[in-house]
Amino acid sequence: MSKATATAQEFRKTSGMPARILESALIRVEVAPALGGKLVSLRSKRTGAEWLLPPLKPYEEASSEGGFEGWDGGGFDECLPTVAATETAPDHGEVWRNAWQEEPSENSVLLRTTALDGAVVLERRAHLDGSTLVLDYSVDNGSHAPQSLLYCAHPLFQVEQSDRILLSPDVRSVTIEGSAAYRLGQRGDQIPWPNPKTGIDLSVVGPPDGMQADKLFAGPLASGWCALLRPSLDEGIELTFTTDTLPYLGLWICRAAWPESGAAKQYTVAFEPASAPSDSLADAQRQGTAWTLAPGERRTWTLRFRLGTRREIEGWRNLEEAR
């Protein structure tokens, strides 16, 4: 197996970097502090399925130069203070480029890093609760001036044809952030979910034919719920998040149409809870959706990734619909 096609389980062998492991009877998670705090594996012990996308390129420590497309293109990264590059922040933000500091913690992985020239501190504690990976976050403005930023989670899931994308029952439409060859329309267009055009069902994953690379936003949301269901395994992964802090959900659906260069392409779905309905901090500032943290101010939020059977996933969705 080549480095470029190595699974996330090969991380330590191919990269030479240490990984921290969280494991229960139902789930196994690997975290790489030196690699931007990246989650490199989220594996079901019931089915053996690896839910995170393996790397497109060999793992290596990120450089302060170049764009995100030059990195490994897999796993679960964090984006702060932006996703799209701005005049003051690089592509997909700063924190994926950092080696995160690990703090001693029993039964969890506690990591910390900084952004905006050290003005803000991002902290994430990961622990397991049965079949659930719980990620608790905080961001603090430790400077003497207000700081403007946005946050977006970036978990890339490995998919197969006919996987189903389930969104919160209150999602009836989504807004286009980008669509390859303008397949769905122009940036800023609002389109129905999940059937924006005749013959297109965005909720069912199609083949990796190089035809789809869509970034969409839903929200503001009353319910922070979404799931990816794999009928072939009778299993799925549910994501819940706190909508008071993260009222939007970014959705990246790519069927081997990105990156534009290189032979390896993403075949993935990403659920991206976000503080703003835009990849660009500059756009969020114009929209009034960027966070502005006063000196000493803290924001907190939680993401929960839960594995379950098809019946469990559909039952959890019904509970959300009944609320």
Order of alpha helices (4+ residues) and beta strands (2+ residues): alpha-beta-beta-beta-beta-beta-beta-beta-beta-beta-beta-beta-beta-beta-beta-beta-beta-beta-beta-alpha-beta-beta-alpha
